[in-house]
């Protein structure tokens, strides 16, 4: 899932500034502003996703990649991708009745069926497993929901678009002022 937004630069208010700068410098300023906006969107989406999912910040941040802008490609994006997350990331606890995890904050749930409780294997990275049959094998690994499902939720997506809309003009102003200051120093 990708969060995208369109940005327009008001040429009337920036016409004097833009005339003083060359085209390459303007494209570099726009590129930097887009990249900084994308970083801010990713940073603001992280705690919102963690309100829904009981995950560490690093797991969420690693699942959201930035597609950065360059002076040739003036487009930046925050892409939430990934497979279903292993249940070991949802803070599992082991007990007599099996393994319990809290996929959604505050709602801990026991994994497994009666007679076939789930277990953690430390040797294999503390992932959560459960036997499929009555014998020792086969066993299957359990997974939770993928991160893009939380990213798509209206609350997270609306907040990301709002942050992008607020951040973009500020960053663009800062970057154009920087380029103008550099150009006047020469």
C-alpha positions as CSV (number, residue, x, y, z in Angstrom):
1,X,0.0,0.0,0.0
2,X,1.4,3.4,-0.9
3,X,0.4,6.8,0.4
4,X,0.5,9.4,-2.4
5,X,-0.4,13.0,-2.6
6,X,-0.2,15.7,-5.2
7,X,1.6,18.9,-4.5
8,X,1.4,22.1,-6.5
9,X,3.7,25.1,-6.2
10,X,2.0,28.5,-6.2
11,X,4.1,30.2,-8.9
12,X,2.6,33.7,-8.3
13,X,4.0,33.9,-4.7
14,X,7.4,32.4,-5.7
15,X,7.9,34.0,-9.1
16,X,10.7,36.4,-8.0
17,X,12.5,33.6,-6.1
18,X,12.3,31.2,-8.9
19,X,13.6,33.7,-11.4
20,X,16.8,34.1,-9.3
21,X,17.5,30.4,-9.4
22,X,18.4,28.0,-12.2
23,X,16.2,25.0,-13.1
24,X,18.6,22.4,-11.7
25,X,18.6,24.0,-8.2
26,X,14.8,24.2,-8.2
27,X,14.5,20.5,-9.0
28,X,17.0,19.7,-6.2
29,X,15.1,21.8,-3.7
30,X,11.8,20.1,-4.7
31,X,13.5,16.7,-4.4
32,X,14.8,17.4,-0.9
33,X,11.4,18.8,0.2
34,X,9.6,15.7,-1.0
35,X,12.1,13.4,0.7
36,X,11.8,15.2,4.0
37,X,8.0,15.2,3.7
38,X,8.0,11.4,3.1
39,X,10.2,10.8,6.2
40,X,7.8,12.9,8.3
41,X,4.8,10.9,7.0
42,X,6.5,7.6,7.9
43,X,7.4,8.9,11.3
44,X,3.8,10.1,12.0
45,X,2.3,6.8,10.7
46,X,4.4,4.6,12.9
47,X,2.6,5.3,16.3
48,X,-0.8,5.3,14.6
49,X,-0.2,1.8,13.3
50,X,1.2,0.7,16.7
51,X,-2.0,1.9,18.3
52,X,-3.8,-0.8,16.3
53,X,-1.1,-3.5,16.3
54,X,1.0,-4.6,19.3
55,X,4.3,-4.3,17.5
56,X,7.7,-2.7,18.2
57,X,8.4,0.6,16.4
58,X,11.4,-1.0,14.6
59,X,9.2,-3.7,13.0
60,X,6.7,-1.1,11.8
61,X,9.5,1.2,10.5
62,X,11.3,-1.6,8.7
63,X,8.1,-2.6,6.9
64,X,7.5,0.9,5.6
65,X,10.1,1.8,2.9
66,X,10.7,5.2,1.4
67,X,10.9,5.6,-2.4
68,X,13.0,8.8,-2.5
69,X,12.8,11.6,-5.0
70,X,15.7,12.8,-7.1
71,X,16.2,15.8,-9.3
72,X,15.3,13.6,-12.3
73,X,12.3,11.9,-10.7
74,X,10.3,14.3,-8.6
75,X,8.2,11.7,-6.8
76,X,8.5,10.4,-3.3
77,X,6.4,7.7,-1.6
78,X,6.0,5.8,1.6
79,X,5.3,2.2,0.8
80,X,4.0,-0.3,3.4
81,X,4.8,-3.7,2.2
82,X,5.4,-7.1,3.7
83,X,4.1,-10.5,4.4
84,X,2.2,-11.5,7.4
85,X,4.3,-10.8,10.5
86,X,5.5,-13.7,12.7
87,X,3.6,-14.0,16.0
88,X,6.9,-13.7,17.9
89,X,6.8,-9.9,17.1
90,X,3.5,-9.6,19.0
91,X,5.0,-10.1,22.5
92,X,4.1,-13.8,23.1
93,X,3.9,-15.3,26.6
94,X,4.2,-19.0,27.4
95,X,2.2,-20.8,30.0
96,X,0.8,-24.2,30.9
97,X,-2.1,-23.8,28.5
98,X,0.2,-22.7,25.6
99,X,1.3,-19.5,24.0
100,X,-0.8,-16.3,24.2
101,X,-0.2,-13.3,22.0
102,X,-1.7,-9.8,21.8
103,X,-2.1,-8.9,18.1
104,X,-4.4,-6.0,19.0
105,X,-3.3,-4.0,22.0
106,X,-5.0,-5.1,25.2
107,X,-6.5,-8.3,23.7
108,X,-4.3,-11.3,24.5
109,X,-5.4,-14.5,22.9
110,X,-4.4,-18.1,23.4
111,X,-3.0,-19.7,20.2
112,X,-4.0,-23.3,19.3
113,X,-6.9,-25.7,19.7
114,X,-7.8,-28.0,22.7
115,X,-5.3,-30.8,22.8
116,X,-2.9,-29.0,20.4
117,X,-1.4,-26.1,22.2
118,X,1.1,-23.8,20.5
119,X,4.7,-23.6,21.6
120,X,7.9,-21.5,21.0
121,X,11.1,-23.1,19.8
122,X,14.1,-21.0,20.9
123,X,16.4,-22.9,18.5
124,X,14.4,-21.6,15.6
125,X,14.2,-17.9,16.6
126,X,11.3,-18.1,19.2
127,X,8.7,-18.4,16.4
128,X,5.3,-19.8,17.4
129,X,4.5,-23.3,16.1
130,X,1.7,-25.8,16.5
131,X,1.4,-29.5,15.6
132,X,-0.8,-30.2,12.6
133,X,-1.4,-33.9,13.5
134,X,-1.2,-36.1,16.6
135,X,2.4,-37.2,15.9
136,X,5.5,-35.1,16.3
137,X,5.5,-33.8,12.8
138,X,4.4,-31.9,10.8
139,X,4.4,-28.6,12.6
140,X,3.3,-25.2,11.2
141,X,4.4,-21.7,12.0
142,X,1.8,-19.2,13.0
143,X,1.6,-15.7,11.6
144,X,-0.3,-12.5,12.4
145,X,-1.7,-9.9,10.0
146,X,0.5,-8.1,7.6
147,X,1.4,-4.5,8.1
148,X,-0.2,-3.1,4.9
149,X,-3.6,-4.1,6.4
150,X,-3.1,-1.6,9.3
151,X,-1.7,1.0,6.9
152,X,-4.8,0.9,4.7
153,X,-7.1,1.7,7.7
154,X,-8.9,5.0,7.2
155,X,-7.5,6.6,10.4
156,X,-3.8,5.9,9.5
157,X,-4.2,6.9,5.8
158,X,-6.1,10.1,6.6
159,X,-3.5,11.1,9.2
160,X,-0.7,10.4,6.7
161,X,-2.3,12.6,4.0
162,X,-3.0,15.4,6.5
163,X,0.6,15.4,7.7
164,X,1.8,15.4,4.1
165,X,-0.4,18.3,3.2
166,X,0.8,20.3,6.2
167,X,4.5,19.4,5.9
168,X,5.0,19.9,2.1
169,X,4.5,23.7,2.0
170,X,6.8,24.2,5.0
171,X,9.6,22.0,3.6
172,X,9.3,23.5,0.2
173,X,9.6,27.1,1.6
174,X,12.6,26.1,3.6
175,X,14.4,24.4,0.7
176,X,13.7,27.3,-1.7
177,X,14.9,29.8,0.8
178,X,18.1,27.7,1.3
179,X,18.8,27.6,-2.4
180,X,18.1,31.3,-2.7
181,X,20.5,32.1,0.2
182,X,23.2,29.9,-1.4
183,X,22.7,31.6,-4.8
184,X,23.0,35.1,-3.3
185,X,26.2,34.3,-1.4
186,X,28.1,33.6,-4.6
